[in-house]
């Protein structure tokens, strides 16, 4: 939910904390004064949940449709926020640790991390990066130097100050990390200009650099976490909640940060993240009242939760792409014929139809670009299901290599995913391939694919509103000796140059054209097998207030969920 966003909720302004602290936040190209005004308006609008003008008075059921597919439905929040209470929140995986430089976070990791860390920037309702923990993020004239200004008086949970030295230490740790370093490929240097100012110098123009600071790279850990890996299991940040305890594979618990920099927040006394890997059990615990919140991408569960008028829901239907990743650095998928054969043998449309329940299910997908995004192309040339063509390509592969088209197919160890794997394996077997299905826990699957110890693996990713924030996953520079954020280890230097041009451009039409070239290159070379675009649903007990449409971190991005600070309980 990766993985993987919140802002409004349809309440009046008085029932939502004003996110415009401090009042001079700014980001981007226009004049500094203009951007201060833009960001203040964006943050207040985001906090109020307004997407196109007038506020909606609360009814028994409120539905808001902001830009890019997010909506809220179910009982409306009631009354002004009340402090106190504890929320048990069901998540699907144990992140292993919360050191943001040593672990690649899935959506579950980001949900937990968002309780204890704040990002330097977040997303507004339109998917644009705006300052959050930072006071301002501003470029020079050619977007090669970015200045991050920090607020005064913010402290980490251990009492140390948030200052430029701490942010420089974090960014340098991210640059050195095998997990995150590839995403910061363009950074030439990071320096402390003064105690509240950080200067980031790039080796190329990057017009939307702050987008990176809305992702895992934007979290700011206390210096003690950088110095001592043991703090991964007892994290220290500036976030709304302070670490209390961790029971591996069971629970992460946090209590209220009484010195939080956002005045009056958080409302809750505590929040517990209950790790329930079995999706059916998670739903049972939610319906029984043992969990106040949960999220799911399972069509049957989404249909059931949609049908319950007492459940508060946030849905996002332009979320992660679900796909299979093909390791292009080793046989058989170092051969285009093998990749094409798998693509033609994959009947994704039938799978989507078979797994849909009462209109809930994955949407069609042919690449990492969603409708409405720069780079989206309805007909990009990606192979459509054709079993006869698949069989022909398998025969051609075997004739040319003298080897059978055989591979292992790695999956997350849960019942639904393995059922899907057996369906796709049956198609590949029909086409003449030899498939072995393997399964591991989610956190191990991410590591297996990132380190290249796989041939084909089921994955979900590419859910950022702007493709700039996903582009490091496609670049050749992101392939490391050990860890690769370019998960298929796909090399295309012409595409790298096209991405550079798109990231430098401030012309929306030109960016769209350039990212369409990237889209078509990925479709032609087939490093991914596209299955569908996931619909995510966050469900809450009616007594939980403060969840909002899928903007600035709620569901659609693998990044911070800043709305966690604003949850509150009705009495």
Secondary structure, 3 states (H helix, E strand, C coil): CCCCCCCCCCCCHHHCCCCCCCCCCEEECCCHHHHHHHHHHHHHHHHHCCCCCCCCCCCCCCCEECHHHEEEECCCCCCCCCCCCEEEEEECCCCCCCCCCCCCCCHHHHHHHHHHCCECEEECCCCCEEECCEEEEEECCCCCEEEEEECCCCECCCCCECCHHHHHHHHHHHHHCCCCHHHHCCEEEEEEEECCEEEEEECCCCCCHHHHHHCHHHECCCHHHHHCHHHHHCCCCCCCEEEEEEECCCEEEEEECCCCCCCCCCCCCEEEEEECCCHHHHHHHHHCCCCCEEEECCHHHHHHHHCCCCCEEEEECCCCEEEEEECCCCCCCCCHHHHHHHHHHCCHHHHHHHHCECCECCECCCCCCCCCCCCCCCCCCCCCCCHHHHHHHHHHHHHHHCCCCEEEEEEECCHHHHHHHHHHHHHHHHCCCEEEEEEECHHHHHHHHHCCCCCEEEEEECCCCCHHHHHHHCCHHHECCCCECCCCCCCCHHHHHHHHHHHHCCCHHHHHHHHHHHHHHHHHHCCEEEEEECCEEEEECCCEECCCCCCCCCCCCCCCCHHHHHCEECC
